[in-house]
Amino acid sequence: MTDFFTRHLHDGYAALVSAVSPLRRVDEPPRGALIEQFRVQEAGSQGLDNRFEAEVLGTPEVTTHYHWEEASAYRLRDVDLVGSSGQVYFRDGTLFNVDPLTRREKKSRVHRRPIQVMARQLEGPILHLCGPNSENHGHFILDYLPKLIPFLPRFLEVPSAKILVSPGRKKWQCRYLAQYGIAEDRVVEMSHGTVHVDELWYVPILHAEDGIAKLSAPHNHLAVRDALSVNPKTGDAPVCIFASRLDAPNKRIENELRLVERAREILGDVQIVKASEHPLQEQLRLFSSAKVIIGAVGQNLTNVLFASGKLVIVMSLEERVKDDGRSWGRAYHNLALLAGNHSVLLLRDTPMDEDRNWSVDEDQFADVLARSWKKFKAESSVAC
């Protein structure tokens, strides 16, 4: 059966069923469905030293904070997974609703429902690693690889266990999973229809549903960093890398090349790095080698997690960071700080177009970079 037919059949079935039977969501597995539950993350918050940015920009926020909620891992019996995101349904038709991405969805949205007579059967314990936004390398590193960590030792000890990823993503996601010793033949792709699993290993996304910065407990991200880290380049490492978005479909900086030239006037050696032109290991090596990292929020800049002791300039299309709102700009800034870098966040102060492309004020950029570089060099010489 083709993906097209499977999707449309499930969509039609969902529309019909939803009209007569509203979707029921549950936060606890029904009786008989739970094999094991264990806590993987306690609720908490993290304060990060933000004095460097505060001094460069003249702002009062000398400490930046983010928080996360408690979360558990589950071994579930006899469940159905539906759609490319692998939403988890119990046999009574209820949707498991512990993931913050599921919780944020509008209740009026029509969800695909399991069609059990058409279900594809997957044998062996299945570790759930599929979901919304997992097509993006940045989301995969920040949201999905932390879901792997709680079950990783058990997975490596059970040869029959498999990892389930969203359709069309196995090839490139296996490059990351290989760093954990996971062979490609232990990774399978979800379908757009229904999959039945006798035993599911499931961890929800671990960042807070209402968190200003979409990060989870620090140990989750640091465990990912430790698994993927590479040795820095020696000898010919660039002073600065500019994490380009010129090859991105949207959220591009229209005057990026002019910003690179302004950066070269200050730093000298600036190398443009496009994610599409460098294999994963080379990207990580460049980020771990350069002294300065500049880039806009996006999957390429996620590699700041694998850098330490650097100066990071983060550019965000947000006009301001709201106290009660989510902020990817602040998430990337905090990620840079968490990894042990100095970071400065520049917010957008120019219009953006319908594709959310924008231009950065070149004089402001150059001024902030020059002051940041001067301060960074001064502090680095003192530390030495």
Residue pairs with C-beta under 8 A, 6 or more apart in sequence:
1 118
1 193
3 167
3 191
3 192
6 191
6 192
6 193
7 192
7 193
9 115
9 118
9 193
10 82
10 83
10 112
10 113
10 115
10 192
10 193
10 194
11 110
11 112
13 112
13 113
13 115
14 110
14 111
14 112
14 113
15 110
17 113
18 110
18 111
18 113
21 93
23 95
23 111
23 113
24 93
24 94
24 95
25 94
25 95
25 96
25 97
25 102
26 90
26 94
26 95
26 96
26 97
27 97
27 98
29 74
29 76
29 90
29 96
30 90
30 92
30 94
32 77
32 78
33 76
33 77
33 78
33 79
33 90
33 91
34 74
34 75
34 76
34 77
35 75
35 76
35 77
35 199
36 74
36 75
37 72
37 73
37 74
37 75
38 72
38 73
38 150
39 70
39 71
39 72
39 73
40 71
40 72
40 73
40 149
40 150
40 203
40 206
41 68
41 69
41 70
41 71
41 206
41 216
41 217
41 220
42 70
42 217
43 67
43 68
43 69
43 70
44 67
44 68
44 217
45 65
45 66
45 67
45 68
46 65
46 66
46 67
46 217
46 218
46 334
46 338
47 63
47 64
47 65
48 63
48 64
48 65
48 334
48 337
48 338
49 62
49 63
49 337
50 61
50 62
50 63
50 64
50 337
51 62
52 342
52 343
52 344
52 372
52 375
52 376
52 379
53 59
53 61
53 333
53 342
53 343
53 344
53 345
54 60
54 61
54 62
55 375
56 344
56 368
56 371
56 372
56 375
57 344
57 368
64 330
64 333
64 334
64 337
66 208
66 211
66 212
66 213
66 215
66 330
66 331
66 334
67 208
67 211
68 206
68 207
68 208
68 211
68 215
68 216
68 217
69 100
69 208
69 209
71 98
71 203
71 204
71 206
71 216
72 98
73 150
73 151
73 201
73 202
73 203
74 200
74 201
74 202
74 203
75 125
75 199
75 200
75 201
75 202
76 88
76 90
76 96
76 199
76 200
76 202
77 198
77 199
77 200
78 90
78 91
78 196
78 197
78 198
79 88
79 89
79 90
79 91
79 96
79 196
79 197
79 200
80 88
80 89
80 90
80 91
80 114
80 116
80 119
80 194
80 195
80 196
80 197
81 87
81 88
81 89
81 128
81 164
81 190
81 194
81 195
81 196
81 197
81 200
82 89
82 111
82 112
82 113
82 114
82 193
82 194
82 195
83 111
83 112
83 190
83 192
83 193
84 130
84 166
84 167
84 190
84 191
84 192
85 130
85 131
85 132
85 166
85 190
86 128
86 130
86 131
86 164
86 166
86 190
86 195
87 95
87 96
87 102
87 111
87 112
88 95
88 96
88 128
88 200
88 202
89 95
89 96
89 113
89 114
90 96
93 113
93 114
95 102
95 111
96 102
96 202
97 103
98 204
99 131
99 204
99 205
100 204
100 205
100 207
100 208
100 209
101 131
101 132
101 133
101 205
103 209
104 209
114 194
115 193
115 194
116 194
116 196
118 193
118 194
119 193
119 194
119 195
119 196
120 191
120 193
120 194
120 195
120 196
121 195
121 196
122 162
122 164
122 188
122 195
122 196
122 197
123 160
123 198
124 158
124 160
124 161
124 162
124 199
125 158
125 160
125 161
125 162
125 199
125 200
125 201
126 161
126 162
126 163
126 164
126 188
126 197
126 199
126 200
126 201
127 148
127 151
127 155
127 161
127 162
127 163
127 164
127 201
128 147
128 164
128 200
128 201
128 202
128 203
129 144
129 147
129 148
129 163
129 164
129 165
129 173
130 164
130 165
130 166
130 169
130 190
131 143
131 144
131 166
131 205
133 139
133 143
134 140
134 143
134 144
134 165
134 166
134 169
134 173
135 166
135 168
135 169
136 299
137 172
137 275
137 299
137 302
138 298
138 299
138 300
138 301
138 302
139 299
140 173
140 176
141 176
141 224
141 228
141 302
141 305
142 207
142 214
142 215
142 221
142 302
142 331
142 335
143 205
143 206
143 207
143 214
144 205
145 176
145 224
145 227
146 203
146 206
146 216
146 220
146 221
146 223
146 224
147 203
147 204
147 205
147 206
148 155
148 163
148 177
148 180
148 203
149 220
149 223
149 224
150 203
151 201
151 203
152 180
154 161
154 201
155 161
155 163
155 182
155 201
156 180
156 181
156 182
161 186
161 201
162 186
162 187
162 188
163 177
163 182
163 186
163 187
163 188
164 188
164 189
164 190
164 195
165 173
165 187
165 188
165 189
165 190
166 189
166 190
167 189
167 190
167 191
167 192
168 189
169 189
170 184
170 187
170 188
170 189
173 187
174 182
174 184
174 187
175 280
176 228
176 280
177 187
178 184
179 227
179 228
180 227
205 216
206 216
206 217
206 220
207 214
207 215
207 216
208 216
210 324
210 326
211 326
212 321
212 322
212 323
212 324
212 325
212 326
212 327
212 330
213 326
213 327
213 330
213 331
213 333
213 334
214 326
214 328
214 331
215 221
215 331
215 334
215 335
215 338
218 338
221 305
221 335
221 338
222 338
224 305
225 305
225 306
225 339
228 284
228 306
229 284
229 288
229 306
230 281
230 284
230 285
230 288
230 306
231 285
231 288
232 285
232 288
232 289
233 285
233 286
233 288
233 289
237 286
237 289
237 290
238 269
238 270
238 271
238 286
238 289
238 290
239 267
239 268
239 269
239 270
239 290
239 291
239 292
240 263
240 267
240 269
240 270
240 271
240 290
240 291
240 292
240 293
240 294
241 270
241 271
241 272
241 273
241 286
241 287
241 290
241 292
241 293
241 294
242 256
242 259
242 260
242 263
242 270
242 271
242 272
242 273
242 294
242 295
243 273
243 275
243 293
243 294
243 295
243 296
243 298
243 300
243 301
243 303
244 256
244 272
244 273
244 274
244 295
244 300
245 251
245 252
245 253
245 256
245 295
245 296
245 298
245 300
246 252
246 256
246 257
246 272
246 274
247 274
247 275
247 276
247 277
248 298
249 355
250 355
250 356
250 357
251 296
251 297
251 298
251 317
251 355
251 356
251 357
252 355
252 357
253 259
253 296
253 315
253 357
253 358
253 359
253 360
254 357
254 358
254 359
255 359
255 360
255 362
258 362
259 294
259 360
259 362
259 365
260 270
260 272
262 362
262 365
262 366
262 369
263 270
263 294
263 366
263 369
264 270
265 366
266 366
266 369
266 370
266 373
267 292
267 369
267 373
270 294
271 286
271 290
273 283
273 286
273 300
274 300
275 283
275 299
275 300
278 286
283 300
283 303
284 303
284 306
287 293
287 303
287 304
287 306
287 307
288 306
288 307
288 308
290 307
290 310
291 310
291 311
291 376
292 310
292 311
292 312
292 313
292 373
292 376
293 301
293 304
293 307
293 310
293 311
293 312
293 313
293 336
293 341
294 312
294 313
294 315
294 369
295 301
295 313
295 314
295 315
296 314
296 315
296 316
296 317
297 314
297 315
297 316
297 317
297 328
297 329
297 331
297 332
301 314
301 332
302 332
302 335
304 310
304 312
304 332
304 335
304 336
304 339
304 341
304 343
305 335
305 338
305 339
306 339
307 336
307 339
307 341
308 339
308 340
308 341
309 340
309 341
310 336
310 341
310 342
311 341
311 342
311 343
311 344
311 372
311 373
311 376
312 333
312 336
312 341
312 342
312 343
312 344
313 343
313 344
313 346
313 368
313 369
313 372
314 329
314 332
314 333
314 336
314 343
314 344
314 345
314 346
315 346
315 348
315 360
315 365
316 327
316 328
316 329
316 330
316 332
316 345
316 346
316 347
316 348
317 329
317 348
317 352
317 356
317 358
318 327
318 328
318 329
318 347
318 348
319 347
319 348
319 349
320 347
321 327
321 329
321 330
321 345
321 347
329 345
329 347
330 345
332 345
333 343
333 344
333 345
336 342
336 343
337 343
342 372
342 376
342 379
344 368
344 372
346 360
346 364
346 365
346 368
348 358
348 360
349 361
349 364
350 358
350 359
350 360
350 361
351 358
352 358
